[in-house]
Amino acid sequence: MVLGNIHSIESFGTVDGPGIRFVIFTQGCPLRCKYCHNVDTRPIGTGKQVGVDEIIRELKDYLPFIQSSGGGITVSGGEALLQIPFLIELFRACKAIGVHTALDTSGCCYVDAPFFHQKFDQLAEVTDLVLLDIKEINSERHKWLTGQPNERILAFARLLAKKQIPVWIRHVLVPTITDSADDLTDLGAFIDTLDNVERVEILPYHKMGVFKWKANGLDYPLEGIEPPTNEEVTRAAELIQQKLHRPLVAAPQ
């Protein structure tokens, strides 16, 4: 049995896929996003070791609520793709009991190599939806923001399109950092090349995780930057949508 390295579980999530979601946050992430709101999920190997059977037992307690809402299970992070063997076993068990599966990922673990494709092909067979975080379309700014360029992430997006796996694209809108008109229209143009995208979500930057940085003895890199206004979120949505040939951008909440 493959064990997952788990940070925490949220039993009634409503923002990580359709319907009510049973959300698993995995431990470990290779990115170093300056706005990370779960900075305590970064270290690899420090979470709780949990088996698939234990997760399925807990999930079943909530199935009536989850399935009546059109929901399912979402595995997020940290970075869930660090634990592909665990994901395969978990999602297979979920599909065996009729549960919708969603993977929330940055795609940063993608490698164009046989070992990755072999494992991901198995995962793709039991994945109903991918929530793909594209944090910045400009590679240099992406590297400044996250510690890594974005070429592998964009290549992963193309792989998902090739496999026709349904995708929701998510973009965190950070004033003065990820909100330039050029980058937002470039993001829209890139998304327009992907015919498997079902939805685009603009996620307003927030400061709810700042306390975790301080609790872990870390300086918060974006001190002084405030969340975007409703008008700024609407503007971003319009800039992305104007490059799309079908209505994909979700109405700002």
Contacts in CASP RR format, 6 or more apart in sequence:
PFRMAT RR
TARGET T0000
AUTHOR 0000-0000-0000
METHOD contacts of the structure
MODEL  1
MVLGNIHSIESFGTVDGPGIRFVIFTQGCPLRCKYCHNVDTRPIGTGKQV
GVDEIIRELKDYLPFIQSSGGGITVSGGEALLQIPFLIELFRACKAIGVH
TALDTSGCCYVDAPFFHQKFDQLAEVTDLVLLDIKEINSERHKWLTGQPN
ERILAFARLLAKKQIPVWIRHVLVPTITDSADDLTDLGAFIDTLDNVERV
EILPYHKMGVFKWKANGLDYPLEGIEPPTNEEVTRAAELIQQKLHRPLVA
APQ
1 51 0 8 1.000
1 52 0 8 1.000
1 53 0 8 1.000
1 89 0 8 1.000
2 51 0 8 1.000
2 52 0 8 1.000
2 85 0 8 1.000
2 86 0 8 1.000
2 88 0 8 1.000
2 89 0 8 1.000
3 49 0 8 1.000
3 50 0 8 1.000
3 51 0 8 1.000
3 86 0 8 1.000
4 26 0 8 1.000
4 49 0 8 1.000
4 50 0 8 1.000
4 51 0 8 1.000
4 83 0 8 1.000
4 86 0 8 1.000
5 26 0 8 1.000
5 27 0 8 1.000
5 28 0 8 1.000
5 44 0 8 1.000
5 45 0 8 1.000
5 46 0 8 1.000
5 47 0 8 1.000
5 48 0 8 1.000
5 49 0 8 1.000
5 83 0 8 1.000
5 86 0 8 1.000
6 24 0 8 1.000
6 25 0 8 1.000
6 26 0 8 1.000
6 27 0 8 1.000
6 47 0 8 1.000
6 48 0 8 1.000
6 49 0 8 1.000
6 50 0 8 1.000
7 25 0 8 1.000
7 26 0 8 1.000
7 27 0 8 1.000
7 28 0 8 1.000
7 38 0 8 1.000
7 40 0 8 1.000
7 41 0 8 1.000
7 47 0 8 1.000
7 48 0 8 1.000
7 77 0 8 1.000
7 78 0 8 1.000
8 25 0 8 1.000
9 22 0 8 1.000
9 23 0 8 1.000
9 24 0 8 1.000
9 25 0 8 1.000
9 55 0 8 1.000
9 58 0 8 1.000
10 21 0 8 1.000
10 22 0 8 1.000
10 23 0 8 1.000
10 25 0 8 1.000
11 22 0 8 1.000
11 23 0 8 1.000
11 58 0 8 1.000
11 61 0 8 1.000
11 62 0 8 1.000
12 20 0 8 1.000
12 21 0 8 1.000
12 62 0 8 1.000
12 65 0 8 1.000
13 20 0 8 1.000
13 21 0 8 1.000
13 22 0 8 1.000
13 23 0 8 1.000
13 74 0 8 1.000
14 20 0 8 1.000
14 21 0 8 1.000
16 23 0 8 1.000
16 74 0 8 1.000
16 76 0 8 1.000
16 102 0 8 1.000
16 104 0 8 1.000
16 131 0 8 1.000
17 71 0 8 1.000
17 74 0 8 1.000
17 102 0 8 1.000
17 129 0 8 1.000
17 131 0 8 1.000
17 168 0 8 1.000
18 70 0 8 1.000
18 71 0 8 1.000
18 72 0 8 1.000
18 100 0 8 1.000
18 129 0 8 1.000
19 66 0 8 1.000
19 69 0 8 1.000
19 70 0 8 1.000
19 71 0 8 1.000
19 72 0 8 1.000
20 62 0 8 1.000
20 65 0 8 1.000
20 66 0 8 1.000
20 69 0 8 1.000
20 70 0 8 1.000
20 71 0 8 1.000
20 72 0 8 1.000
21 66 0 8 1.000
21 71 0 8 1.000
21 72 0 8 1.000
21 73 0 8 1.000
21 74 0 8 1.000
21 102 0 8 1.000
22 58 0 8 1.000
22 59 0 8 1.000
22 62 0 8 1.000
22 66 0 8 1.000
22 72 0 8 1.000
22 73 0 8 1.000
22 74 0 8 1.000
23 73 0 8 1.000
23 74 0 8 1.000
23 75 0 8 1.000
23 76 0 8 1.000
24 55 0 8 1.000
24 73 0 8 1.000
24 74 0 8 1.000
24 75 0 8 1.000
24 76 0 8 1.000
24 90 0 8 1.000
25 38 0 8 1.000
25 41 0 8 1.000
25 76 0 8 1.000
25 77 0 8 1.000
25 78 0 8 1.000
26 41 0 8 1.000
26 75 0 8 1.000
26 76 0 8 1.000
26 77 0 8 1.000
26 78 0 8 1.000
26 79 0 8 1.000
26 80 0 8 1.000
26 82 0 8 1.000
26 83 0 8 1.000
27 41 0 8 1.000
27 43 0 8 1.000
27 44 0 8 1.000
27 45 0 8 1.000
27 46 0 8 1.000
27 47 0 8 1.000
27 48 0 8 1.000
27 77 0 8 1.000
27 78 0 8 1.000
28 41 0 8 1.000
28 42 0 8 1.000
28 43 0 8 1.000
28 44 0 8 1.000
28 45 0 8 1.000
28 46 0 8 1.000
28 77 0 8 1.000
28 78 0 8 1.000
28 79 0 8 1.000
28 82 0 8 1.000
29 36 0 8 1.000
29 41 0 8 1.000
29 42 0 8 1.000
29 44 0 8 1.000
29 77 0 8 1.000
29 78 0 8 1.000
29 79 0 8 1.000
29 82 0 8 1.000
30 79 0 8 1.000
30 82 0 8 1.000
30 108 0 8 1.000
30 109 0 8 1.000
30 148 0 8 1.000
31 79 0 8 1.000
31 106 0 8 1.000
31 108 0 8 1.000
31 146 0 8 1.000
31 147 0 8 1.000
31 148 0 8 1.000
32 42 0 8 1.000
32 146 0 8 1.000
32 147 0 8 1.000
33 135 0 8 1.000
33 145 0 8 1.000
33 146 0 8 1.000
34 145 0 8 1.000
34 146 0 8 1.000
34 177 0 8 1.000
34 221 0 8 1.000
34 222 0 8 1.000
35 145 0 8 1.000
35 172 0 8 1.000
35 174 0 8 1.000
35 205 0 8 1.000
35 221 0 8 1.000
35 222 0 8 1.000
36 42 0 8 1.000
36 209 0 8 1.000
37 206 0 8 1.000
37 208 0 8 1.000
37 209 0 8 1.000
37 212 0 8 1.000
38 77 0 8 1.000
38 78 0 8 1.000
38 209 0 8 1.000
38 212 0 8 1.000
39 209 0 8 1.000
39 212 0 8 1.000
39 213 0 8 1.000
39 216 0 8 1.000
39 218 0 8 1.000
40 212 0 8 1.000
40 215 0 8 1.000
40 216 0 8 1.000
41 77 0 8 1.000
41 78 0 8 1.000
42 78 0 8 1.000
44 82 0 8 1.000
52 86 0 8 1.000
52 89 0 8 1.000
52 90 0 8 1.000
52 93 0 8 1.000
53 93 0 8 1.000
55 90 0 8 1.000
56 93 0 8 1.000
56 94 0 8 1.000
56 97 0 8 1.000
59 66 0 8 1.000
59 73 0 8 1.000
59 94 0 8 1.000
59 99 0 8 1.000
60 97 0 8 1.000
63 97 0 8 1.000
63 99 0 8 1.000
66 72 0 8 1.000
66 73 0 8 1.000
66 99 0 8 1.000
67 98 0 8 1.000
67 99 0 8 1.000
70 100 0 8 1.000
71 100 0 8 1.000
72 94 0 8 1.000
72 99 0 8 1.000
72 100 0 8 1.000
72 101 0 8 1.000
72 102 0 8 1.000
73 90 0 8 1.000
73 91 0 8 1.000
73 94 0 8 1.000
73 99 0 8 1.000
73 100 0 8 1.000
73 101 0 8 1.000
73 102 0 8 1.000
74 102 0 8 1.000
74 103 0 8 1.000
74 104 0 8 1.000
74 131 0 8 1.000
75 87 0 8 1.000
75 90 0 8 1.000
75 91 0 8 1.000
75 101 0 8 1.000
75 102 0 8 1.000
75 103 0 8 1.000
75 104 0 8 1.000
76 104 0 8 1.000
76 131 0 8 1.000
77 104 0 8 1.000
79 105 0 8 1.000
79 106 0 8 1.000
79 107 0 8 1.000
79 108 0 8 1.000
79 109 0 8 1.000
80 87 0 8 1.000
80 103 0 8 1.000
80 104 0 8 1.000
80 105 0 8 1.000
81 87 0 8 1.000
81 103 0 8 1.000
81 105 0 8 1.000
81 107 0 8 1.000
81 108 0 8 1.000
81 109 0 8 1.000
81 110 0 8 1.000
82 109 0 8 1.000
84 119 0 8 1.000
84 120 0 8 1.000
84 123 0 8 1.000
85 119 0 8 1.000
87 103 0 8 1.000
87 123 0 8 1.000
88 119 0 8 1.000
88 122 0 8 1.000
88 123 0 8 1.000
88 126 0 8 1.000
91 101 0 8 1.000
91 123 0 8 1.000
91 126 0 8 1.000
91 127 0 8 1.000
92 126 0 8 1.000
94 100 0 8 1.000
94 101 0 8 1.000
94 126 0 8 1.000
95 101 0 8 1.000
95 126 0 8 1.000
100 128 0 8 1.000
100 129 0 8 1.000
101 126 0 8 1.000
101 127 0 8 1.000
101 128 0 8 1.000
101 129 0 8 1.000
102 127 0 8 1.000
102 128 0 8 1.000
102 129 0 8 1.000
102 130 0 8 1.000
102 131 0 8 1.000
103 123 0 8 1.000
103 127 0 8 1.000
103 129 0 8 1.000
103 130 0 8 1.000
103 131 0 8 1.000
104 130 0 8 1.000
104 131 0 8 1.000
104 133 0 8 1.000
105 130 0 8 1.000
105 131 0 8 1.000
105 132 0 8 1.000
105 133 0 8 1.000
106 132 0 8 1.000
106 133 0 8 1.000
106 135 0 8 1.000
106 146 0 8 1.000
106 153 0 8 1.000
107 132 0 8 1.000
107 133 0 8 1.000
107 152 0 8 1.000
107 153 0 8 1.000
107 156 0 8 1.000
107 157 0 8 1.000
108 146 0 8 1.000
108 148 0 8 1.000
108 152 0 8 1.000
108 153 0 8 1.000
109 116 0 8 1.000
109 152 0 8 1.000
110 116 0 8 1.000
110 152 0 8 1.000
110 153 0 8 1.000
110 155 0 8 1.000
110 156 0 8 1.000
110 159 0 8 1.000
111 152 0 8 1.000
112 155 0 8 1.000
120 159 0 8 1.000
124 163 0 8 1.000
124 165 0 8 1.000
127 165 0 8 1.000
128 166 0 8 1.000
129 165 0 8 1.000
129 166 0 8 1.000
129 167 0 8 1.000
129 168 0 8 1.000
130 160 0 8 1.000
130 165 0 8 1.000
130 166 0 8 1.000
130 167 0 8 1.000
130 168 0 8 1.000
131 167 0 8 1.000
131 168 0 8 1.000
131 170 0 8 1.000
132 153 0 8 1.000
132 156 0 8 1.000
132 157 0 8 1.000
132 160 0 8 1.000
132 167 0 8 1.000
132 168 0 8 1.000
132 169 0 8 1.000
132 170 0 8 1.000
133 170 0 8 1.000
133 171 0 8 1.000
133 172 0 8 1.000
134 150 0 8 1.000
134 153 0 8 1.000
134 154 0 8 1.000
134 157 0 8 1.000
134 169 0 8 1.000
134 170 0 8 1.000
134 171 0 8 1.000
134 187 0 8 1.000
134 190 0 8 1.000
135 142 0 8 1.000
135 145 0 8 1.000
135 146 0 8 1.000
135 150 0 8 1.000
135 171 0 8 1.000
135 172 0 8 1.000
135 178 0 8 1.000
136 142 0 8 1.000
136 145 0 8 1.000
136 146 0 8 1.000
136 150 0 8 1.000
136 177 0 8 1.000
136 178 0 8 1.000
136 183 0 8 1.000
137 150 0 8 1.000
137 183 0 8 1.000
137 186 0 8 1.000
137 187 0 8 1.000
137 190 0 8 1.000
138 150 0 8 1.000
138 183 0 8 1.000
138 186 0 8 1.000
139 149 0 8 1.000
139 150 0 8 1.000
139 151 0 8 1.000
140 149 0 8 1.000
141 177 0 8 1.000
141 178 0 8 1.000
141 183 0 8 1.000
142 148 0 8 1.000
142 149 0 8 1.000
142 150 0 8 1.000
142 153 0 8 1.000
143 149 0 8 1.000
143 150 0 8 1.000
145 177 0 8 1.000
145 178 0 8 1.000
154 190 0 8 1.000
157 167 0 8 1.000
157 169 0 8 1.000
157 190 0 8 1.000
157 194 0 8 1.000
158 193 0 8 1.000
158 194 0 8 1.000
160 167 0 8 1.000
160 194 0 8 1.000
160 196 0 8 1.000
161 167 0 8 1.000
161 193 0 8 1.000
161 194 0 8 1.000
161 195 0 8 1.000
161 196 0 8 1.000
161 197 0 8 1.000
163 196 0 8 1.000
164 196 0 8 1.000
165 196 0 8 1.000
166 196 0 8 1.000
166 198 0 8 1.000
167 194 0 8 1.000
167 196 0 8 1.000
167 197 0 8 1.000
167 198 0 8 1.000
168 197 0 8 1.000
168 198 0 8 1.000
168 199 0 8 1.000
168 200 0 8 1.000
168 201 0 8 1.000
169 191 0 8 1.000
169 194 0 8 1.000
169 197 0 8 1.000
169 199 0 8 1.000
169 200 0 8 1.000
169 201 0 8 1.000
169 248 0 8 1.000
170 200 0 8 1.000
170 201 0 8 1.000
170 203 0 8 1.000
171 178 0 8 1.000
171 187 0 8 1.000
171 200 0 8 1.000
171 201 0 8 1.000
171 202 0 8 1.000
171 203 0 8 1.000
171 236 0 8 1.000
171 240 0 8 1.000
172 178 0 8 1.000
172 203 0 8 1.000
172 204 0 8 1.000
172 205 0 8 1.000
173 179 0 8 1.000
173 202 0 8 1.000
173 203 0 8 1.000
173 204 0 8 1.000
173 205 0 8 1.000
173 228 0 8 1.000
173 232 0 8 1.000
173 233 0 8 1.000
173 236 0 8 1.000
174 205 0 8 1.000
174 222 0 8 1.000
174 225 0 8 1.000
174 228 0 8 1.000
175 205 0 8 1.000
175 225 0 8 1.000
175 226 0 8 1.000
175 227 0 8 1.000
175 228 0 8 1.000
175 232 0 8 1.000
176 225 0 8 1.000
177 222 0 8 1.000
177 225 0 8 1.000
178 205 0 8 1.000
179 228 0 8 1.000
179 232 0 8 1.000
179 236 0 8 1.000
181 239 0 8 1.000
184 236 0 8 1.000
184 239 0 8 1.000
184 240 0 8 1.000
185 239 0 8 1.000
185 240 0 8 1.000
185 242 0 8 1.000
185 243 0 8 1.000
187 240 0 8 1.000
187 243 0 8 1.000
188 200 0 8 1.000
188 239 0 8 1.000
188 240 0 8 1.000
188 241 0 8 1.000
188 243 0 8 1.000
188 244 0 8 1.000
189 243 0 8 1.000
191 197 0 8 1.000
191 200 0 8 1.000
191 240 0 8 1.000
191 243 0 8 1.000
191 244 0 8 1.000
191 248 0 8 1.000
192 243 0 8 1.000
192 244 0 8 1.000
192 245 0 8 1.000
197 248 0 8 1.000
198 248 0 8 1.000
199 248 0 8 1.000
199 250 0 8 1.000
200 240 0 8 1.000
200 241 0 8 1.000
200 244 0 8 1.000
200 248 0 8 1.000
200 249 0 8 1.000
200 250 0 8 1.000
201 249 0 8 1.000
201 250 0 8 1.000
202 233 0 8 1.000
202 236 0 8 1.000
202 237 0 8 1.000
202 240 0 8 1.000
202 249 0 8 1.000
202 250 0 8 1.000
202 252 0 8 1.000
204 227 0 8 1.000
204 228 0 8 1.000
204 233 0 8 1.000
204 252 0 8 1.000
205 225 0 8 1.000
205 227 0 8 1.000
205 228 0 8 1.000
206 227 0 8 1.000
207 226 0 8 1.000
207 227 0 8 1.000
210 220 0 8 1.000
213 219 0 8 1.000
213 220 0 8 1.000
214 220 0 8 1.000
228 236 0 8 1.000
230 252 0 8 1.000
233 252 0 8 1.000
234 252 0 8 1.000
237 249 0 8 1.000
237 250 0 8 1.000
237 251 0 8 1.000
237 252 0 8 1.000
238 249 0 8 1.000
240 249 0 8 1.000
241 247 0 8 1.000
241 248 0 8 1.000
241 249 0 8 1.000
END
